[in-house]
Amino acid sequence: MVQSDLQNSKIGFVGCGTMSAALVRGLCTLPAPPSVVTVSPRNARKASALFEEFPQRVRVAKSNQQVVDQSDVVFIGVLPAIAEDTVRSLKFKPTHTVISLVSTAQMEALREWCVNVPASNVVRAIPLPPVAKHKGATVLTPQHPLALAIFEALGTPVAVESEAEMKKLMTISTLMGQFYAQQRAAQQWLEGQGIEAALAAKYIGAIYHCISYDSRNPSAHTFDELVSEQTAGGLNEQVVRELTEAGAFTALTDSLDGALARIEGRPAPKRNKRPYSSLED
């Protein structure tokens, strides 16, 4: 899909939660935004806020069906517990493209729910909130040209052909919380060293943003190369070595194994884990 196609498209959102709102903001702030973005009235506060923010672009529908009727591309962003009933109640046309943001809704079920929509036009996508600033990372399946172009305009899309691949990739998005937890731990350490909280937070935010720059567009070997670049005996190498010896990276992969098991709906691997402890001599 070329940029003019996106500009002429009509995009709708059934469900108006945090992720849907982020997508709406991203779409409406593109240099060539969609002609119309229609949001459902389910979350009246968020829907109203989006209309007030983008009055020339956003429409608030009276019902979910009206969202569908006024759109070419329909995003489904409702809670998993009501996803099936919500989608089954909608009347789609064969020309619709449906993009599900429901993390637990499987492709086979989605295709069954989306009556009249060709199977090839039903897409699963897991974006992250920075799509609002065109800096998102989104994994999606299948490699649907229209959906791929939308997410390319909003950041970096990674499209795969199989749902099995998607589940493995989406597991990495569960690292977001621990990323922030690591920043929080670093802030708390600096505060313990007498650094004022706001100053510590400012520097940590800048440092983490800065050091991720070299891995922004990686090749298959980028991460190995960046780790190996740390000077032997230097401070960076020391921290990597000590975290490795403490089992930090083993714990990381164990947690990813457990998250993937939940995503795939199977029991997590059973492992005998020994918590790391640190006591001064």
N, C-alpha and C positions, 0 to 999 in steps of 0.2 A: 504494500500500500504506500503510495507516494504521499507527500505532505498535503497536497490538495485534497486527497481522499479523506484524510483525517479531518481537515477543515470543513468538509461538506457533510461529515457523518453526524448522526444523532445518537448520542450515548445516554443510556439510562442506568439507574442504580436502584435495585430492589433491596432495601435495607440501607440505613444511613448511619452506620456506626463509624468508629474511628478510621478504619481502613478505607471505607468508601469515601469518607470526607477528605482524606488525604489524596485519593485519586482524583476527586472532583477538583480540588485546589490545584493539583498538578496539571490537569487537562486545561483548566480555565486560564492558566498563566503561561501556556505555550505561546510562542510567537504566532502560530496559526492554530488556534484552538478549534475544537469541534463547533459546529454551528449551534447546537443545542445540547445541554446536559440536563436531563430530567431526573429528579430524585424523588424517592417515595416519601410519604408523610409520616412514616412509622416513628421516627425520632423527630418530633416536631421542632424541638429546640435546635438541633443540628441542621435540619433542613432549612429552617428559617435563617439561621446564621449564614449558610451558604448562599441563599438567595440575596441577602443583604450585602454580602461580600462581592457577588458577581451578578448584579441585577439584569445585566444585558445578556447573560449567557445561561443562567440557571433557572429552571422552572421547577416548582414543587407540584407534583401530581396529586390528584385526589385519592388515588388508589394505586396498588401495585400493578394492576392490569393497565392502567393508564400509562404507567412508565413503559410497559412493554409496547403498547400501541403507538407510542410516540418515539420509539427508538429503533435503530438498526442493530446496535450492540447493547446487550443487556448484561450488566454485572449483577451477580447474586451475592449479597453480603449480609445475610441474616444469620442468626445463631443456629448452630448445628441441630439443636432440639426441634426447631420448627422448619428446618430447610425443606424436608420432603413435602410436608403439607403446603408450604408456601409455593414451591415450584410447581407442584402438581396442579395447583389451583389456577395457574396462568395459562393463557391461550397464546401460543407462539405461532409464527408463520415459518415456512421453510426457508425464508430469506434471513431469518434472525441468526445472529451469532451470540451464544450465551457463554459468559466467562464466570465461572464459579470461584468465589473467594473463600468458600466454606472448607476449612482445612481437613475435616473428617469425611466429607462427602466423596465417595469413590466414583470413578469415571463411569463404571457400568451402571450405577444407580442414577447418576446425573443424566445419562443418555436416556434412561427409561423415563425419568421424570419430565424431561423436556420434549413433550409430545410434539411432533411435526418438525422438530429441528433435526437436520441431518447430523449423524453421529460425528462427522468431521468438523462440524461447527460448534461442538460443545468442548469447552476448554477449561482446564483446571489451572489456577494461577495462585502463587503465594508471593505477593509483593510485601515490601516493608514500608513503613511510614514515610521515609525520605522521598518517595515518589512525589510528594507534595512540592518538593524543591527540585524535581527532575534529577535526583541523585539516588534513585531507588535501585534495589537489586531484586529481580523477580525470577523465580523458576516457574516454568509453565510447560504444559503438555496438552495436546501434541504441538508440533511446529506449525501453528496456524498463522498464515501471513498477516492477517488483520490484527490479531491479538499481539503478535510479535512486534508489529510496527507501533502499536499503542504503547507498549512497555519500553520500547527502544526510545520513544520520545520522552519517557519519564525516567530514564536511567539506563541500567544495564540488564537486559533480559538474557536468561539462559533457558533455551527451549530444548526439550528432549522428546523423543518419540514415545517412550514407554512410561507408564505410571510408576513402575517399579524404580526406574531411575530417578524420577521426580521425588519419590519418598526419601530416597537416600540423600539427595541434594537438599531437600527442605529441612532435613535434620540439622544442617549447619545453621539455619536461622535461629535455632534454640540457643546458640552461643551469645545472643544479644544481651541477655540478662547477666551472664557471667562477665561479659566485657565491661558492663557498667559497674558490676560488683568489684572488678579488679581496679577500676578507676577510683571507686569509693575507698577501697583498702589503701591505695596509694595516697589519697587525700588524707585519710586518717593517720597514716604514718607521718606525713609531713606536718600535720597538726601536732602530733606527738613530739616532733622536733622543734616546735615553737613557731611554725609558720602559720600565719593567719588564714582562716578557712577559705575566704573568698580568693585570696592570692594563690593558695594551693590549688583550688579548683580551676582557676584561670589557666595556670601553667600546665596542669595535667590534661585539661581539654585540648590545649594547643599542641602538647607533645604527642598525644595519641593520634591526633589528626595529622600532624606532621610526619610521623614515622610510618604511617600507612601509605604515604604518597607513592613510594617506590614499588609497592605491590598493587597499585591501582589497576594496572593492565598486565597481569602476569602471564608468563608462558608456563609450560608444564614444569619447568625447573626453577622458576623464580624464587620460591620460598627456600629451597635447598641452598641456592646461591646466596641469598640474603643472610641466612644463618651462618653459612661458612665464611662469610665476609667478616664476622666478628673476630677481632684480633685475639690470637691465642694469649691467654694470660691477662687480657684486658677486662675491664669492668663488665661490659656487655656479655662477654663469653663466660665470666664468672657467674652471672645471674642465670644464664641458660643452663650451665652445668649444674648449679646447685638446685635449680627447680627440677631438672631431670633426675638427679640423685634422690630428691625428695618424693619422686613419683608424680609430680604435678601433671605431666603430659600423659602418663598412663591413666590417671584419674580423669583427664579430659576425654580420652578415647573411650573409657568405660562409660562415662556419662552419655556420650554420643550413641554408644551401643544401646543403652537403656532407652534413650529418646526414640531411636529408630524402632525399637521393639514396640513402643507405645503407638507410634505412627502406623506400623504394620499390623497392629492388633494381635501381638503375640507376647508370651512371657519374656521378661528381660533375662539376659544371661546371669547365672548365679556365680558370683565370684567372692572369694574370701578377701575382704579389703581391710587394710590396716591403716587407720588414721595417722596422718603425719603429726608429730608433736615436736616442739622446740623448747628446750629448757636450758637456761644458761648454766655452765659448769660452776 
